[in-house]
Amino acid sequence: MDVEKCLRGMTLAEKAKLCVGMNFWMTQNYSKWDIPSMFLSDGPHGLRKQDTNNSDHLGINESYSSVCYPTACASACSWDRELLDELGAMLGREARQSGVDMLLGPGVNIKRSPLCGRNFEYFSEDPYLAGQLAAAFIQGVQRECVAACVKHFAANSQENRRKAVDSVLEERTLREIYLPAFEQAVQAGVKAVMTSYNKVNGEYPAQNFHLSKEILRNEWGFQGVLVTDWGAMDQIVPSIHAGLNLQMPGDDGSSAAKIEAAVKCGELSQEDLDASVKRILQFIAWKKEQAKKWPAVAVSAQEGHALAAKIAKESIVLLKNQGGILPLDPSDSIAVIGEMAEVPRYQGAGSSHVNPFSVICPLDEMKKVCPHLVYAKGYTGETSNEKEWKQAIAAARENNTVVLFVGLPASYESESYDRKTLKMPQIYERLIREVATVNPRLVVVLSNGSVVEMPWLRQVKAVLETYLCGEAVGEAVSDVLFGVANPSGKLAETFIRRLEDCPTYLYMTDGEDKSDQAVFREGIFVGYRYYEKKKIKPGFPFGHGLSYTSFAYENLHLGRKKMTDADVLEVSCVLRNIGTRAGSETVQLYVSRKNSPVAAPAKELKDFAKLHLAPGEKRQIVFHLSKRAFAYYNVEMQDWYVPQADYEVLIGASSADIRLRGTVHITPKKKWYPLATRNMVLKDILEDPEWFEVFYSKYKEIRPYLPFGLAQMDLKENAFAKAMLENMTLHSLASYVGSHLTDDDIDKLIEQLNRVHHI
């Protein structure tokens, strides 16, 4: 396919139409230019291909059958790049086999609040973890000649009023928290990016020039297709100008007509339209070229199901295991209670909803291992009748161990609306308490898409978090409970004790919020970054997860003690399995900046590695940390900056369980200095040795005229004098000494200060 020839030959009307979908799922086709339609389809944890005559983007209408894999909230807990690559490749194969050219996933939005109804589709509260897993998923999908489409760009953190809400946040917060996962996706070569429904600082992302053109296109070098979410288009002409390529779904032709008219009247340049069309043509050309190179590989439902089970087993998180009650002994007398054991909750609702081939329930699988177990339903939906209740309590009383299945009903979390509470249905909590009263050997198995409160935690021996584990949930849960599989999942989000602990609690909906402005007041302090800074102890910290074996962390070595921001720091340590079972452990590396000159979290995740070790086996892990691992986004520089400081490298089993520590001192190759102005506080001058000397010579001249007894104090020797001055500005200082510090004097002083650092 000759992209340039198509561009030269296509008419203005043809180009305009190509920028708008042909129908709900397909792009426009032109046989005379050898341009076929491209088929786009959800979703990130299972193919949701629909008939074009029976389509929707909310999962209401049925889709063709496909494998339902664990949702992102679950698979993220694997902390396994290779596994996410494998998932992506399998979905890519399924998509190609079904005639799908672009898979709409992964979702990398940050879990700013646990109330977001769509959190089950997203990986993490941490941008580095989300970006690493997304990059692996993307590479897997695209290796199979199918484009991945990372979403939703950007700062999309709630479903409430989602098509009108304006995410208002400062540039540093945007750069450090809400954009890095997208940036990593672009670095991984993602072929498409989907714009979100919400505005970002007053402008919808599709037409947000700063976001879509200056950052995504120019700064990151994104060469792929920028597509709207379904129904996210506001104004098509400024969107094309900002770098949008494709409006979805198709419409009655009005958008194409607006593009054509805008070019004719000069409102939109021909160059902007051609650039937009060219990206679509390049995508089509890539598809054709890849298809010639790599023949399609057939995939069966059984093969996909086996992978779904593998991912689920690697992703389940053992939160608590008091007294080693797990794994269960098949010869024990066991009562299984809860409808979710029989009718599992295994996926979310909305555009990612999959029509699965085969759903395996935990109860059936557990009976295969322990045929004599007793089952009591306990509840139906969110209610329980007297018979169900009595049977459940009797089963608990008459058996040695109880496994109770609860979680969140499907209606509690979905695309299009947010949760209003972190609580499970009252009947579930009451059931836990009453069962624990008659039998303290209680294991709770949770099925939910996001954080739940656990006021009953102290009353139970063990908690197994399965999240939404896909169609193979039964096999995975049974294998983990009985020890066939050793749990290795680690939380990708913090489980807070109560909703009130969340930084967004004061101003994010816990009822009907009628504000169309979501101000990200917490800034960079999202998730564990906030809880650790505030010293709020969570129920379970970020990165937490137990195993049936134990690991020792040993021999931390930092390749340098001092370095510049241009150097790469090699960090190594040894992980040893000191238990009696084979198992996997995720080693997490965090960085903490000591005496940071700007507000900073106590620590931030910067790398991780998952290792599988036999009993007694040990292995060295090597990490490499470059500039971005130590930098913050300096808004005045409009770049990433590493301030001179000591940096602590922390290795641990979770954000709260640090096992090894080491320190490196970093000096930037080029130190950044703020621009001296008449309105800057003197503290910024006094804390810089070179600036201090420049200011001090002037200070000696005006000192006799200073008030508050400062005339008798020397700035170099008296702490009180420094404290009194440091929050003044040059112009306020002048107001105290009158003609002894004129405007001309201030201008000359500022010039001298800026000359010192060559600003």
C-alpha positions in Angstrom: 0.0 0.0 0.0 1.5 3.3 -1.1 0.5 5.8 1.7 1.8 8.9 -0.1 0.0 7.9 -3.4 -3.3 7.6 -1.5 -2.7 11.0 0.2 -2.1 12.7 -3.2 -5.0 11.0 -4.9 -7.8 11.1 -2.3 -10.3 13.9 -2.5 -11.0 16.3 0.4 -14.4 14.6 1.0 -12.7 11.1 1.1 -10.1 12.3 3.5 -12.7 13.9 5.8 -14.8 10.7 5.8 -11.8 8.5 6.7 -11.5 10.5 10.0 -14.9 9.3 11.1 -16.1 5.7 11.6 -18.1 4.0 8.9 -20.4 2.4 11.6 -20.3 1.5 15.2 -17.1 -0.6 15.1 -15.6 -0.2 11.6 -13.5 2.5 9.8 -14.3 3.8 6.4 -13.2 1.8 3.3 -12.2 2.8 -0.2 -11.7 -0.1 -2.6 -10.3 2.2 -5.3 -7.4 3.1 -3.0 -7.0 -0.4 -1.6 -8.2 0.9 1.8 -10.1 -1.7 3.7 -12.3 -1.2 6.7 -10.6 -1.8 10.1 -12.6 -3.6 12.7 -12.2 -2.2 16.3 -13.4 -4.2 19.3 -13.4 -4.3 23.1 -11.8 -5.5 25.3 -8.9 -5.7 27.6 -9.7 -9.0 29.3 -11.6 -10.8 26.6 -12.7 -10.2 23.1 -16.1 -8.6 22.9 -16.8 -8.6 19.2 -20.4 -7.7 18.3 -22.5 -7.9 15.2 -22.4 -4.4 13.6 -26.2 -4.4 13.5 -26.5 -5.1 17.2 -23.8 -2.9 18.7 -23.3 -1.0 21.9 -20.4 0.2 24.1 -21.9 -0.6 27.5 -22.0 -4.4 27.3 -25.8 -4.5 27.1 -26.1 -6.3 23.8 -24.7 -9.8 23.5 -21.3 -10.4 21.9 -19.8 -13.5 20.3 -18.5 -16.1 22.7 -14.8 -15.7 23.8 -12.5 -16.5 26.6 -12.9 -14.4 29.7 -9.6 -13.7 31.3 -9.0 -12.2 34.7 -9.7 -8.4 34.7 -6.9 -5.9 35.1 -7.5 -5.5 38.8 -6.6 -9.2 39.2 -3.9 -9.7 36.5 -2.0 -6.6 37.9 -1.6 -8.5 41.1 0.6 -11.0 39.3 3.2 -8.3 38.9 4.4 -10.4 36.0 5.5 -8.7 32.8 5.9 -12.0 31.0 2.4 -13.2 32.0 0.9 -9.9 30.7 2.8 -10.3 27.5 1.4 -13.9 27.2 -2.2 -12.6 27.9 -1.7 -9.9 25.2 -0.5 -12.4 22.7 -3.4 -14.8 23.3 -5.9 -11.9 22.9 -4.1 -10.8 19.8 -4.4 -14.3 18.3 -8.1 -14.4 19.2 -8.7 -11.0 17.8 -7.0 -11.8 14.5 -8.8 -15.1 14.2 -12.1 -13.1 14.6 -11.2 -10.5 12.1 -10.5 -7.7 14.6 -7.8 -5.3 13.7 -7.6 -3.1 16.8 -8.2 -4.4 20.4 -9.4 -1.6 22.7 -7.2 -2.1 25.7 -5.4 -2.0 28.0 -6.9 0.5 30.5 -4.2 2.3 32.5 -6.1 4.9 34.4 -4.8 5.5 37.9 -7.0 4.4 40.8 -7.3 7.8 42.4 -10.3 6.7 44.4 -11.5 3.2 45.2 -15.0 4.4 44.5 -14.5 4.5 40.7 -16.9 2.1 39.2 -14.5 1.1 36.5 -11.5 0.3 38.7 -11.7 -3.3 37.9 -10.6 -2.5 34.3 -7.5 -0.7 35.5 -4.2 -2.0 36.8 -3.0 0.1 39.7 -2.8 3.2 41.8 0.9 3.3 40.8 1.9 4.7 37.4 5.1 2.7 37.1 3.4 -0.6 37.7 0.5 0.2 35.5 2.8 1.3 32.7 5.1 -1.7 32.9 2.2 -4.2 32.8 0.5 -2.2 30.0 3.7 -2.2 27.9 4.0 -6.0 28.2 0.4 -6.5 27.3 0.7 -4.2 24.3 3.8 -5.9 22.9 2.0 -9.3 23.2 -1.1 -8.1 21.3 0.8 -6.4 18.5 3.2 -9.3 18.0 0.1 -11.0 16.6 -0.6 -8.3 13.9 -3.4 -6.7 15.9 -3.1 -3.1 17.2 -3.5 -2.4 20.9 -5.3 0.8 21.9 -4.3 2.1 25.4 -7.0 4.0 27.2 -8.4 6.4 28.5 -6.2 9.4 27.8 -6.1 11.1 30.3 -6.8 11.8 34.0 -9.9 9.8 33.9 -10.7 8.7 37.5 -14.4 8.6 37.9 -17.6 7.5 36.1 -19.9 9.9 37.9 -20.8 12.7 35.3 -18.0 11.3 33.2 -18.9 13.0 29.9 -19.1 16.5 31.5 -16.6 16.4 34.4 -13.4 18.5 34.1 -10.3 17.0 35.7 -8.4 20.0 37.1 -4.8 19.3 38.1 -1.4 20.9 38.0 1.2 20.0 35.5 3.5 18.2 37.9 0.6 15.9 39.1 -0.3 15.2 35.5 3.2 14.4 34.5 4.2 12.3 37.6 0.9 10.4 38.2 -1.6 10.4 35.3 0.6 10.4 32.2 3.6 8.0 32.9 1.6 4.8 32.1 0.6 6.3 28.7 4.2 7.4 28.1 5.4 3.8 28.8 2.8 2.5 26.4 4.0 4.9 23.7 7.6 3.8 24.3 6.4 0.2 23.9 5.2 1.1 20.4 1.5 1.1 21.0 -0.4 1.7 17.7 -3.4 3.5 19.1 -4.4 5.7 22.0 -8.1 6.4 23.0 -9.1 9.8 24.4 -11.3 9.9 27.5 -14.7 11.3 28.1 -13.7 13.9 30.7 -12.1 17.2 30.1 -8.6 17.9 31.3 -8.0 21.4 32.6 -11.1 22.7 30.7 -10.6 21.0 27.4 -11.7 17.6 26.1 -8.5 15.5 25.4 -9.3 15.0 21.8 -9.0 18.7 21.2 -6.6 19.5 24.0 -3.6 20.8 22.1 -1.2 20.7 25.0 -2.1 17.1 25.9 -2.6 15.5 22.5 -0.3 17.5 20.2 2.5 19.0 22.4 2.9 16.0 24.8 1.6 12.9 23.1 2.7 13.7 19.5 5.7 16.1 19.8 7.3 15.2 23.1 6.7 11.5 23.2 6.8 11.0 19.5 3.6 9.0 19.2 3.1 8.0 15.5 -0.1 5.9 15.9 -3.8 6.5 15.7 -5.5 8.8 18.2 -9.1 7.7 18.5 -12.0 9.0 20.6 -13.8 6.8 23.1 -17.3 6.0 21.8 -19.3 9.2 22.0 -16.5 11.3 23.4 -16.3 13.7 20.5 -17.1 17.4 21.2 -15.7 19.5 18.4 -14.2 17.6 15.4 -12.3 20.5 13.8 -10.1 21.6 16.7 -9.6 17.9 17.5 -8.1 17.2 14.0 -5.9 20.3 14.6 -4.8 18.8 17.9 -3.8 15.5 16.3 -6.9 13.3 16.5 -7.3 10.8 13.7 -10.5 8.9 14.2 -13.9 9.7 15.7 -15.9 6.7 16.8 -18.5 5.6 16.3 -19.6 6.8 12.9 -22.4 9.4 12.6 -24.8 10.7 9.9 -22.0 12.4 8.0 -22.1 15.7 9.9 -18.6 15.4 11.3 -17.0 14.7 7.9 -19.0 17.7 6.5 -17.6 19.9 9.2 -14.0 18.9 8.4 -14.5 19.5 4.7 -16.1 22.9 5.3 -13.3 23.9 7.7 -10.6 23.1 5.2 -12.4 25.0 2.5 -12.8 28.2 4.6 -9.3 28.0 6.1 -10.3 27.2 9.6 -8.5 23.9 9.4 -5.3 23.5 7.3 -4.9 20.9 4.6 -1.6 19.9 6.3 -3.5 19.1 9.6 -6.0 17.0 7.8 -3.4 15.2 5.7 -1.4 14.5 8.9 -4.5 13.0 10.5 -5.4 10.8 7.4 -1.7 9.7 7.0 -1.7 8.1 10.5 -4.8 6.0 9.6 -3.2 5.0 6.3 0.1 4.1 8.0 -1.9 1.9 10.5 -3.6 0.1 7.6 -0.3 -0.3 5.8 1.3 -1.8 9.0 -1.6 -4.3 9.3 -1.1 -5.4 5.7 2.7 -5.7 6.0 2.5 -7.7 9.3 -0.1 -10.0 7.9 2.2 -10.9 5.0 5.1 -11.5 7.4 3.3 -13.5 10.1 0.6 -16.0 9.3 -2.3 -16.2 11.7 -2.0 -18.9 14.4 -5.3 -20.6 15.3 -6.3 -20.6 19.0 -8.9 -22.8 20.7 -11.2 -22.0 23.5 -9.5 -24.7 25.6 -6.1 -23.1 25.0 -7.4 -19.7 26.1 -9.1 -21.2 29.1 -5.9 -22.8 30.3 -4.1 -19.5 30.1 -7.0 -17.8 32.0 -6.5 -20.4 34.8 -2.7 -19.8 34.8 -3.1 -16.0 35.1 -5.7 -16.4 37.9 -3.5 -18.6 40.0 -0.6 -16.2 39.7 -2.9 -13.2 40.5 -4.8 -14.3 43.6 -3.6 -12.5 46.7 -3.4 -14.2 50.1 -4.0 -11.3 52.4 -4.1 -13.0 55.7 -3.2 -16.6 56.9 -3.2 -16.7 60.7 -1.8 -19.9 62.1 -1.2 -21.3 58.7 -4.8 -22.3 58.3 -4.2 -22.4 54.5 -3.6 -24.5 52.5 -6.6 -26.7 53.4 -6.3 -30.4 54.2 -8.6 -32.4 51.9 -9.2 -34.9 54.7 -10.5 -32.1 57.0 -14.2 -31.6 57.5 -14.9 -28.5 55.5 -18.0 -26.3 55.1 -18.3 -24.1 52.0 -20.8 -21.3 52.5 -21.9 -18.6 50.1 -23.8 -18.4 46.8 -20.6 -17.0 45.1 -19.0 -20.4 45.5 -21.7 -21.7 43.3 -22.4 -18.7 41.1 -19.0 -16.9 41.0 -18.5 -13.2 40.3 -15.7 -13.3 37.8 -15.9 -10.2 35.6 -17.1 -6.6 35.6 -19.9 -4.9 33.7 -19.9 -2.4 30.9 -17.9 -2.3 27.6 -15.5 -5.0 28.8 -18.2 -7.5 29.6 -17.4 -10.8 27.9 -19.7 -13.6 26.8 -17.6 -16.5 28.1 -17.2 -20.0 26.7 -17.1 -21.8 30.0 -17.3 -20.6 33.6 -15.9 -23.0 36.2 -17.3 -22.5 39.7 -15.2 -22.9 42.8 -17.6 -25.3 44.5 -17.4 -27.9 41.8 -13.6 -27.8 41.7 -13.4 -28.0 45.5 -15.7 -31.1 45.5 -13.3 -32.8 43.2 -10.5 -32.5 45.8 -12.7 -32.9 48.9 -15.9 -34.9 47.9 -17.2 -35.0 51.5 -17.3 -31.2 52.0 -20.6 -29.6 53.0 -22.2 -26.7 51.1 -24.7 -24.2 52.4 -25.9 -21.4 50.1 -26.2 -18.9 53.0 -27.7 -16.1 50.9 -29.2 -15.4 47.5 -28.1 -12.2 45.9 -28.1 -9.6 48.7 -30.7 -11.3 50.9 -31.0 -14.5 53.0 -34.1 -16.3 54.2 -34.4 -18.1 57.5 -33.7 -21.6 56.0 -30.5 -20.4 54.1 -29.3 -18.7 57.3 -29.8 -21.7 59.6 -28.3 -24.1 57.2 -25.2 -21.9 56.9 -24.7 -21.5 60.7 -25.3 -25.3 61.2 -22.7 -26.2 58.5 -20.2 -23.8 60.2 -20.9 -25.3 63.6 -20.7 -28.9 62.5 -17.5 -28.7 60.5 -13.9 -28.1 61.5 -13.1 -25.4 58.9 -15.3 -23.0 57.0 -14.6 -21.3 53.6 -17.0 -18.4 53.1 -17.4 -16.8 49.7 -18.6 -13.2 49.6 -17.7 -10.0 47.8 -19.4 -7.3 45.8 -22.5 -8.1 43.7 -22.3 -7.2 40.0 -24.6 -4.2 40.5 -22.2 -2.6 42.9 -19.5 -1.7 40.3 -19.8 -1.0 36.6 -18.9 1.3 33.8 -21.1 4.5 33.9 -21.5 4.9 37.6 -19.4 5.0 40.8 -19.7 3.2 44.0 -21.0 5.1 47.0 -19.4 3.0 49.7 -16.6 0.5 50.3 -18.8 -1.8 52.3 -20.1 -5.1 51.2 -23.8 -5.9 51.5 -24.8 -5.9 55.2 -26.0 -9.5 54.9 -22.5 -10.7 53.9 -20.8 -8.9 56.8 -23.4 -10.2 59.3 -22.8 -13.7 57.9 -19.0 -13.5 58.4 -19.5 -12.3 62.0 -22.0 -15.0 63.0 -20.1 -17.8 61.3 -16.9 -16.7 63.1 -18.8 -16.8 66.4 -19.6 -20.5 66.0 -16.4 -21.5 64.2 -13.2 -19.4 64.5 -11.5 -21.5 61.8 -12.9 -19.2 59.1 -11.4 -18.5 55.6 -13.0 -15.7 53.7 -12.8 -15.7 49.9 -13.4 -12.3 48.3 -14.7 -11.6 44.7 -14.7 -7.9 44.0 -13.4 -5.4 41.5 -11.9 -3.0 43.9 -11.2 -2.2 47.6 -13.7 -3.3 50.2 -13.7 -2.4 53.9 -13.1 -5.3 56.3 -14.4 -4.4 59.8 -14.6 -8.2 60.5 -10.9 -8.8 59.7 -9.8 -9.7 63.2 -12.6 -12.4 63.5 -11.3 -14.5 60.6 -8.2 -16.6 60.2 -7.5 -16.1 56.5 -8.6 -13.8 53.6 -8.1 -14.7 50.0 -8.6 -11.9 47.5 -9.5 -13.2 44.1 -10.7 -9.9 42.6 -12.5 -10.8 39.3 -10.6 -13.8 38.2 -12.2 -14.7 34.8 -13.9 -17.8 33.6 -11.3 -20.2 35.3 -12.0 -18.8 38.7 -13.1 -22.2 40.1 -9.9 -24.0 39.2 -7.7 -21.2 40.4 -9.4 -20.7 43.8 -9.6 -24.4 44.5 -5.9 -24.9 43.6 -4.8 -22.1 45.9 -7.0 -23.1 48.8 -5.8 -26.7 48.7 -2.2 -25.8 48.0 -1.9 -27.2 44.5 -0.8 -23.7 43.6 1.2 -21.5 45.9 -0.3 -17.9 46.0 2.1 -15.2 44.8 -0.2 -12.3 44.0 0.7 -8.8 45.4 -1.8 -6.0 45.8 -1.6 -3.4 43.1 -3.6 -1.0 45.2 -3.8 -0.1 48.9 -6.7 -1.6 50.9 -7.6 1.1 53.3 -9.5 0.4 56.5 -12.3 2.9 55.7 -13.4 5.2 53.0 -12.7 8.3 55.2 -9.0 7.5 55.0 -8.9 8.2 51.2 -7.6 11.6 50.2 -10.5 12.2 47.9 -13.1 11.5 50.6 -13.9 15.2 51.3 -14.8 16.1 47.8 -15.3 13.0 45.6 -18.8 11.6 45.5 -20.1 9.4 48.2 -23.6 10.3 47.1 -24.9 12.5 44.3 -22.1 15.0 43.4 -23.5 17.6 41.0 -20.2 19.3 40.4 -18.8 19.1 36.9 -15.3 19.9 38.2 -13.1 17.4 39.8 -10.1 19.2 41.4 -7.2 16.8 42.1 -6.4 18.6 45.4 -4.2 15.7 46.7 -1.8 16.3 43.8 0.9 13.6 43.5 -0.2 12.0 46.8 -2.3 9.2 45.4 -2.6 5.7 46.9 0.3 4.6 49.1 2.1 7.9 48.4 -0.7 9.6 50.5 -1.2 7.0 53.2 2.5 6.7 54.0 3.0 10.5 54.0 0.0 10.9 56.4 1.1 7.9 58.4 -2.3 6.3 57.9 -2.1 2.5 58.5 -4.0 0.7 55.8 -5.8 -2.6 56.2 -3.3 -4.1 53.7 -0.5 -2.0 52.1 0.4 -1.6 48.4 2.4 -4.6 47.2 1.3 -6.9 50.1 0.7 -10.6 49.5 1.6 -13.7 51.4 2.9 -17.1 50.3 2.9 -20.7 51.6 6.7 -20.4 51.8 9.1 -17.8 53.1 11.8 -15.6 51.5 14.9 -14.0 52.7 16.3 -10.8 51.2 20.1 -10.5 51.3 23.2 -8.8 50.1 22.1 -5.5 48.8 24.8 -3.8 46.7 24.7 -0.4 45.1 27.2 0.0 42.2 28.0 3.6 43.2 27.9 5.7 46.4 28.0 9.0 44.4 26.8 9.7 40.9 25.4 12.3 38.5 21.9 12.2 37.0 23.5 11.1 33.7 24.8 7.9 35.3 23.0 4.6 35.7 22.9 3.0 39.2 23.2 -0.7 39.3 21.4 -2.3 42.3 21.6 -5.9 43.1 20.4 -8.2 45.9 19.8 -11.9 46.5 16.4 -13.6 47.1 16.4 -16.9 48.9 13.6 -19.3 49.5 13.9 -20.3 53.1 10.7 -22.3 53.3 9.7 -25.9 52.4 7.7 -25.2 49.2 8.5 -23.8 45.8 7.0 -20.4 45.3 7.2 -17.0 43.6 8.0 -13.7 45.2 7.9 -10.2 43.7 10.9 -8.1 44.9 9.9 -4.4 44.9 12.4 -1.5 44.6 11.4 1.9 45.9 13.3 5.2 45.9 13.1 7.8 48.6 14.6 11.3 48.3 16.0 12.6 51.5 15.5 16.3 52.4 13.7 16.9 49.2 13.5 20.5 48.1 10.0 19.9 46.8 7.0 18.0 48.2 7.7 14.3 47.7 6.2 11.0 48.7 8.0 8.9 51.4 8.9 6.4 48.7 7.9 5.6 45.1 8.0 2.3 43.2 10.7 2.3 40.5 11.2 -1.3 39.6 10.2 -4.9 40.5 11.1 -8.5 39.6 9.1 -11.7 40.1 11.1 -14.9 40.7 10.1 -18.5 41.2 12.4 -20.4 43.6 12.6 -24.0 44.8 13.1 -24.6 48.5 16.6 -23.5 49.4 17.2 -21.9 46.0 18.7 -18.4 45.9 19.1 -16.0 43.0 20.6 -12.6 42.4 18.4 -9.8 41.0 20.0 -6.8 39.2 18.1 -3.6 38.7 19.3 -0.5 36.7 18.1 2.9 37.7 18.5 5.9 35.4 17.5 9.6 35.7 13.7 9.2 35.8 13.9 6.9 38.8 15.1 9.8 40.9 13.5 12.8 39.1 10.5 14.9 39.7 8.8 17.0 37.0 10.0 20.6 37.3 7.3 22.8 36.0 9.5 25.9 35.5 12.1 23.8 33.6 9.3 21.9 31.8 11.5 18.9 32.2 12.4 16.1 34.6 15.0 17.2 37.2 17.1 15.3 39.8 17.9 17.7 42.7 21.2 17.2 44.5 20.3 15.0 47.5 20.8 11.7 49.2 18.5 9.0 47.7 17.6 5.9 49.6 17.1 2.7 47.6 14.6 0.4 49.4 14.1 -3.3 48.6 11.0 -5.0 50.1 8.1 -7.4 49.9 5.6 -4.5 50.0 5.6 -0.7 50.3 5.4 -1.2 54.1 7.7 -4.2 54.4 11.2 -3.0 53.5 14.0 -5.5 53.9 17.1 -3.8 52.5 18.3 -0.2 52.4 21.1 1.6 50.7 22.0 5.3 50.0 23.4 7.0 47.0 24.2 10.7 46.6 23.3 12.3 43.3 24.4 15.6 41.8 22.8 16.9 38.6 25.1 17.5 35.7 23.5 20.9 35.4 21.9 22.3 38.5 18.7 24.1 38.1 18.1 27.5 39.8 14.9 29.5 40.0 14.9 32.8 38.2 15.6 35.6 40.7 12.8 38.2 40.8 11.8 41.1 43.0 8.9 39.0 44.4 10.9 35.9 45.4 11.2 35.2 49.1 14.6 35.8 50.6 14.7 32.3 51.9 15.5 31.1 48.3 18.4 33.5 48.2 19.7 32.9 51.7 19.8 29.1 51.3 22.0 29.3 48.2 25.7 30.0 49.2 26.6 31.9 46.1 23.4 34.0 46.1 23.8 34.6 49.8 27.2 36.3 49.2 25.8 38.5 46.5 22.9 39.5 48.7 25.0 39.9 51.8 27.1 42.7 50.3 23.9 44.7 49.7 22.5 43.6 53.1 25.5 45.2 54.9 24.7 48.5 53.3 21.0 48.5 54.3 21.4 46.8 57.7 21.7 50.1 59.7 18.2 51.0 58.5 16.4 47.7 59.2 13.6 47.7 61.8 12.8 45.0 64.5 16.3 45.3 66.1 17.8 43.8 62.9 20.3 46.6 62.7 22.1 45.1 65.6 22.2 41.6 64.2 24.6 40.0 61.7 22.8 37.8 59.2 25.7 35.3 59.1 25.7 34.8 62.9 22.2 35.4 64.1 19.5 32.8 63.4 16.7 35.2 64.5 17.8 37.7 61.9 17.7 35.1 59.2 14.3 33.8 60.3 12.9 37.4 60.3 14.1 38.0 56.8 13.6 34.7 55.0 9.9 35.2 54.2 10.2 38.8 53.0 10.7 39.6 49.4 13.1 42.2 47.9 10.3 44.7 47.3 8.9 44.2 50.9 12.4 44.6 52.3 12.7 47.9 50.3 9.5 49.2 52.0 11.3 49.0 55.4 14.5 50.9 54.3 13.1 53.4 51.8 15.6 55.1 49.5 18.4 52.8 50.7 17.0 50.1 48.5 15.5 51.6 45.3 13.9 49.9 42.4 17.2 50.4 40.4 19.1 48.8 43.3 16.7 45.8 43.2 17.0 45.5 39.4 20.8 45.5 39.7 20.8 42.9 42.5 18.5 40.6 40.5 20.8 40.9 37.5 23.8 40.0 39.7 22.0 37.0 41.2 20.9 35.6 37.8 24.4 36.2 36.4 25.8 33.9 39.2 24.0 30.9 37.8 24.1 32.0 34.2 20.3 32.2 33.9 
